[in-house]
């Protein structure tokens, strides 16, 4: 009997985690659309969103949210700054910023748990 309850609670916890990660990726996508057009990389609210996702949700949730966001953009959804999407956005001048969001979210989560 205990095994059934444990399996059900694990499934609910996993669904909750991935639901929160999907919500985090939506917040990140929305923050990408608030931008100041600059060349070659626009200034957006993404950096703030990434740090908040990591600090408030923890390292695992922050990294999962950013990974989902990058996967959404890689398959072509217009989630990157100024409605960009596709694999070309991950190979252009913004690629370093986008991929750098992964360790930034982890560090914010790690620091948030360690010092708060």
C-alpha positions as CSV (number, residue, x, y, z in Angstrom):
1,X,0.0,0.0,0.0
2,X,2.8,2.4,0.8
3,X,4.4,1.8,-2.5
4,X,1.3,2.9,-4.4
5,X,1.1,6.1,-2.4
6,X,4.8,6.8,-2.9
7,X,4.5,6.2,-6.7
8,X,1.5,8.5,-7.0
9,X,3.2,11.2,-5.0
10,X,6.3,11.0,-7.1
11,X,4.2,11.4,-10.2
12,X,2.4,14.4,-8.8
13,X,5.8,15.9,-7.7
14,X,7.2,15.4,-11.2
15,X,4.1,16.9,-12.8
16,X,4.3,19.9,-10.5
17,X,8.0,20.4,-11.2
18,X,7.7,20.3,-15.0
19,X,4.6,22.4,-14.8
20,X,6.5,25.0,-12.9
21,X,9.4,24.7,-15.3
22,X,7.1,25.3,-18.2
23,X,5.7,28.4,-16.4
24,X,9.2,29.6,-15.9
25,X,10.0,29.2,-19.5
26,X,6.9,31.2,-20.4
27,X,8.0,34.0,-18.0
28,X,11.4,34.0,-19.7
29,X,9.9,34.1,-23.1
30,X,7.7,37.1,-22.1
31,X,10.7,38.9,-20.6
32,X,12.5,38.5,-23.9
33,X,9.9,40.6,-25.7
34,X,10.6,43.6,-23.5
35,X,13.7,44.9,-25.2
36,X,15.7,47.9,-26.2
37,X,16.8,47.4,-29.8
38,X,20.6,47.5,-29.8
39,X,23.1,45.9,-32.2
40,X,24.1,43.0,-32.3
41,X,22.4,41.9,-29.0
42,X,19.3,43.7,-27.8
43,X,19.0,44.6,-24.1
44,X,16.1,42.6,-22.5
45,X,14.7,41.7,-19.1
46,X,15.8,38.1,-19.6
47,X,18.8,38.4,-17.3
48,X,16.5,39.5,-14.5
49,X,14.1,36.7,-15.2
50,X,16.9,34.1,-15.3
51,X,18.3,35.2,-12.0
52,X,14.9,35.3,-10.4
53,X,14.0,31.8,-11.6
54,X,17.1,30.4,-10.2
55,X,17.0,32.3,-6.9
56,X,13.3,31.8,-6.2
57,X,12.8,28.3,-7.7
58,X,16.2,26.8,-6.9
59,X,19.0,25.6,-9.1
60,X,17.1,22.6,-10.6
61,X,14.0,24.5,-11.5
62,X,15.9,27.4,-12.8
63,X,18.1,25.3,-15.1
64,X,15.0,23.2,-16.2
65,X,13.1,26.4,-17.1
66,X,16.0,27.8,-19.1
67,X,16.6,24.5,-20.9
68,X,12.9,24.3,-21.8
69,X,13.1,27.9,-23.1
70,X,16.1,27.1,-25.2
71,X,14.5,24.0,-26.6
72,X,11.3,25.9,-27.4
73,X,13.4,28.5,-29.3
74,X,15.5,25.8,-31.0
75,X,12.4,24.1,-32.5
76,X,11.3,27.4,-34.0
77,X,8.9,29.0,-31.5
78,X,9.3,32.8,-31.5
79,X,10.4,33.0,-27.9
80,X,13.8,34.8,-28.3
81,X,14.2,38.6,-28.3
82,X,12.2,40.4,-30.9
83,X,10.2,37.3,-31.8
84,X,13.2,35.4,-33.1
85,X,13.3,31.6,-33.1
86,X,15.0,28.7,-34.7
87,X,18.4,27.1,-34.5
88,X,20.0,30.2,-36.3
89,X,19.3,32.3,-33.2
90,X,21.4,29.8,-31.2
91,X,24.3,30.2,-33.6
92,X,24.3,34.0,-34.0
93,X,25.7,36.8,-31.8
94,X,23.1,36.1,-29.1
95,X,24.1,32.4,-28.7
96,X,26.6,33.1,-25.9
97,X,24.0,35.0,-23.9
98,X,21.4,32.4,-24.4
99,X,23.6,29.5,-23.4
100,X,25.1,31.4,-20.5
101,X,21.6,31.5,-19.0
102,X,22.0,27.9,-18.0
103,X,25.0,28.4,-15.6
104,X,23.5,31.7,-14.5
105,X,20.3,30.1,-13.3
106,X,22.2,27.4,-11.6
107,X,24.5,29.8,-9.8
108,X,21.6,32.0,-8.7
109,X,19.8,28.9,-7.3
110,X,22.9,27.6,-5.6
111,X,23.7,31.0,-4.1
112,X,20.1,31.5,-3.0
113,X,20.0,28.2,-1.2
114,X,23.4,28.6,0.3
115,X,23.2,32.1,1.7
116,X,19.5,32.7,2.3
